[in-house]
Amino acid sequence: MGLYEQLQRLRHECRGSALVEFTLVAPVLVSLMCGLAEFGQGLRQYHVMQKGVRDAARYLSRVPADPPCAGGGADAWNAYVEPAENLAVYGARTPSTPLFKGWTKEATTWAIDTECLPNPRLNGADLPRVTVTATARYVDLGLLSFLGFDPITLTVSHQELKVS
């Protein structure tokens, strides 16, 4: 059997074509799968941060001390700030295990602001609004750092009106 006949027979051969197709498609499928896992991790971390910051703002809106903008003392108000930060990161007012690996109070930039809004329905008494903002670095699964992307920073914020 000559070379020409072998090439003709190979041209009509179908065995192995699935292996060649899989070899071409596999890297794309693996990349999509890793990208989806990284995206899901990012959404999860953002959601946990959002819930924690919301809980911290709700806690501060219900503490017995008035914020400084409403005539309260800064020392009395600041006594509740650290438990609020703990509540956001650990899910409890005292430090324990973080809600997700890599999120710590020390690695988070906190902004807890109070603003008094005029409220004509409360005999002119101001209505304090508490805003809690947290900024933390996204802890990736390794794909973004492997591809050489700069670290991503997540920022979440929540506002609550102070209940008297």
Sequence and secondary structure as in RCSB ss.txt:
>XXXX:A:sequence
MGLYEQLQRLRHECRGSALVEFTLVAPVLVSLMCGLAEFGQGLRQYHVMQKGVRDAARYLSRVPADPPCAGGGAD
AWNAYVEPAENLAVYGARTPSTPLFKGWTKEATTWAIDTECLPNPRLNGADLPRVTVTATARYVDLGLLSFLGFD
PITLTVSHQELKVS
>XXXX:A:secstr
  HHHHHHHHHT  TTHHHHHHHHHHHHHHHHHHHHHHHHHHHHHHHHHHHHHHHHHHHHHHSSS  GGGT  HH
HHHTTHHHHHHHHHHSSSS  S SSTT  STTSEEEEEEEEE  GGGTT  EEEEEEEEEEE    SHHHHHT  
  EEEEEEEEE   
